[in-house]
């Protein structure tokens, strides 16, 4: 009888440990999502990109493109159609970016209306083709209008893209990001002139 009770108690103890491990696993997953995943787009966030970029740099030191994408006229959408419509635009563009990437590519929401992506083993020409396809898909989608909570977004929604290549642009991720931001600002200035 004593050994039966001991066996039952050990079994219950084992079940408690398994239950605790399941809870901790769920909590780790939730913490990871809160720390590294953008809730609006489902893409990674800036912290996730920094981790991924360090892995790429450490593992292979191969060429890649770091690009920053900015949504034009998002403030106008927020002001005229409301923030839900602006959020819908951000979410849809995040989906376009995610759907446009290869498995080895990395896309994140960089900030309010900005996204960043890393295209490993990609040169300038490949990055320009990717950016052109993405910009055209977004332009076509928003030309037809987008309904968000009953609000039709009829303003043209376009993107600006600026990027830098590794290792030509530098070998430090902070410098690369600064140069990608500078390239984006340059593109935006040129676009605003015309």
C-alpha positions as CSV (number, residue, x, y, z in Angstrom):
1,X,0.0,0.0,0.0
2,X,2.8,2.4,0.9
3,X,4.6,1.9,-2.4
4,X,1.3,2.5,-4.3
5,X,0.8,5.8,-2.5
6,X,4.4,6.7,-3.3
7,X,3.9,5.9,-6.9
8,X,0.7,8.0,-7.1
9,X,2.4,10.9,-5.4
10,X,5.4,10.7,-7.7
11,X,3.0,10.5,-10.7
12,X,1.2,13.6,-9.4
13,X,4.4,15.4,-8.8
14,X,5.5,14.6,-12.4
15,X,2.2,15.9,-13.7
16,X,2.7,19.2,-11.7
17,X,6.2,19.6,-13.2
18,X,4.9,18.9,-16.7
19,X,2.1,21.5,-16.2
20,X,4.6,24.1,-14.9
21,X,6.8,23.5,-17.9
22,X,3.9,23.9,-20.3
23,X,2.9,27.2,-18.6
24,X,6.5,28.4,-18.6
25,X,6.8,27.5,-22.3
26,X,3.6,29.5,-23.1
27,X,4.9,32.4,-21.1
28,X,8.3,32.3,-22.9
29,X,6.5,32.3,-26.2
30,X,4.3,35.2,-25.2
31,X,7.3,37.2,-23.8
32,X,9.1,36.6,-27.1
33,X,6.1,37.8,-29.1
34,X,5.8,40.9,-26.9
35,X,9.6,41.6,-27.1
36,X,10.2,40.9,-30.8
37,X,6.9,40.9,-32.8
38,X,5.0,43.9,-34.0
39,X,1.3,43.4,-33.0
40,X,-0.2,45.4,-35.9
41,X,1.7,43.7,-38.8
42,X,2.9,40.4,-37.3
43,X,6.4,41.2,-38.6
44,X,9.3,41.3,-36.3
45,X,10.2,44.6,-34.7
46,X,13.4,46.6,-34.7
47,X,14.9,44.6,-31.8
48,X,14.3,41.4,-33.7
49,X,16.0,42.9,-36.8
50,X,19.1,43.7,-34.7
51,X,19.3,40.2,-33.4
52,X,18.9,38.7,-36.9
53,X,21.4,41.0,-38.4
54,X,24.0,40.1,-35.8
55,X,23.4,36.4,-36.7
56,X,23.9,37.1,-40.4
57,X,27.0,39.0,-39.8
58,X,28.5,36.4,-37.4
59,X,27.5,33.4,-39.5
60,X,28.6,34.2,-43.0
61,X,29.8,37.8,-43.6
62,X,28.2,37.6,-47.1
63,X,26.7,40.5,-48.9
64,X,23.3,41.7,-48.1
65,X,21.1,44.8,-48.5
66,X,19.6,46.7,-45.6
67,X,16.7,48.8,-46.7
68,X,14.3,51.1,-45.0
69,X,10.8,51.6,-46.4
70,X,8.6,54.6,-45.6
71,X,4.8,55.0,-46.3
72,X,4.1,58.3,-48.0
73,X,1.1,60.3,-46.9
74,X,0.2,58.2,-43.9
75,X,-0.4,61.3,-41.8
76,X,-3.0,62.4,-44.4
77,X,-4.8,59.1,-44.1
78,X,-4.8,59.3,-40.3
79,X,-6.0,62.9,-40.5
80,X,-8.8,62.4,-43.1
81,X,-9.9,58.8,-42.5
82,X,-8.9,58.1,-39.0
83,X,-6.2,56.1,-37.3
84,X,-8.0,52.8,-37.9
85,X,-7.6,53.4,-41.7
86,X,-3.9,54.3,-41.1
87,X,-3.4,51.2,-39.1
88,X,-5.1,49.2,-41.9
89,X,-2.7,50.7,-44.4
90,X,0.3,49.8,-42.2
91,X,-1.0,46.3,-41.7
92,X,-1.7,45.7,-45.5
93,X,1.8,47.0,-46.4
94,X,3.3,44.7,-43.8
95,X,1.5,41.8,-45.5
96,X,2.8,42.9,-48.9
97,X,6.3,43.0,-47.5
98,X,6.0,39.6,-45.8
99,X,4.5,38.0,-49.0
100,X,7.3,39.4,-51.1
101,X,10.2,38.0,-49.2
102,X,12.2,34.9,-49.7
103,X,12.6,32.5,-46.7
104,X,16.0,33.9,-45.9
105,X,14.9,37.5,-46.0
106,X,14.0,39.5,-42.9
107,X,11.3,42.1,-42.6
108,X,10.4,44.2,-39.6
109,X,8.3,47.2,-38.7
110,X,11.0,49.7,-38.0
111,X,8.8,52.4,-36.5
112,X,5.4,54.2,-37.0
113,X,5.2,54.2,-40.8
114,X,8.6,52.6,-41.6
115,X,9.6,49.1,-42.3
116,X,13.1,47.7,-42.7
117,X,14.3,44.6,-44.4
118,X,17.5,42.6,-44.8
119,X,18.0,40.8,-48.1
120,X,20.9,38.3,-47.6
121,X,23.0,37.4,-50.6
122,X,21.4,40.2,-52.6
123,X,23.1,42.9,-54.6
124,X,21.9,46.4,-55.6
125,X,20.2,45.2,-58.7
126,X,18.2,42.5,-56.9
127,X,17.2,44.9,-54.2
128,X,16.0,47.5,-56.7
129,X,13.9,44.8,-58.4
130,X,12.4,43.8,-55.1
131,X,11.7,47.4,-54.1
132,X,10.0,48.2,-57.5
133,X,7.8,45.1,-57.3
134,X,6.8,46.0,-53.7
135,X,6.1,49.7,-54.6
136,X,4.0,48.7,-57.6
137,X,1.9,46.1,-55.7
138,X,1.2,48.7,-53.0
139,X,0.3,51.4,-55.5
140,X,-2.1,49.1,-57.4
141,X,-3.7,47.9,-54.2
142,X,-4.4,51.4,-52.9
143,X,-5.5,52.8,-56.3
144,X,-8.5,50.5,-56.0
145,X,-9.2,51.9,-52.6
146,X,-9.1,50.2,-49.2
147,X,-11.9,49.9,-46.8
148,X,-11.0,50.2,-43.2
149,X,-14.0,50.3,-40.7
150,X,-16.2,51.7,-43.5
151,X,-13.6,54.4,-44.5
152,X,-12.4,54.3,-48.1
153,X,-8.8,55.3,-48.5
154,X,-8.8,57.0,-51.9
155,X,-5.5,58.9,-51.5
156,X,-2.7,57.4,-53.4
157,X,-0.5,55.4,-51.1
158,X,3.1,55.1,-52.2
159,X,6.4,54.0,-50.6
160,X,9.9,55.4,-50.6
161,X,12.8,53.0,-50.2
162,X,16.4,53.7,-49.3
163,X,19.1,51.1,-48.7
164,X,22.7,50.3,-48.3
165,X,24.7,47.2,-49.1
166,X,27.0,45.2,-46.8
167,X,30.0,45.2,-46.7
168,X,30.4,48.2,-49.0
169,X,28.3,50.5,-46.8
170,X,30.2,49.5,-43.6
171,X,30.5,46.6,-41.3
172,X,28.8,47.9,-38.2
173,X,25.0,47.5,-38.0
174,X,24.5,51.0,-36.5
175,X,26.4,52.6,-39.4
176,X,24.5,50.5,-41.9
177,X,21.2,51.6,-40.5
178,X,22.2,55.3,-40.4
179,X,23.3,55.0,-44.1
180,X,20.0,53.3,-45.0
181,X,18.1,56.1,-43.3
182,X,20.2,58.7,-45.1
183,X,19.4,57.0,-48.4
184,X,15.7,57.0,-47.6
185,X,15.8,60.7,-46.7
186,X,17.5,61.4,-50.0
187,X,14.9,59.5,-51.9
188,X,12.1,61.4,-50.1
189,X,13.7,64.7,-50.8
190,X,14.0,63.9,-54.5
191,X,10.4,62.7,-54.6
192,X,9.1,65.9,-52.9
193,X,10.9,68.0,-55.5
194,X,8.9,66.5,-58.3
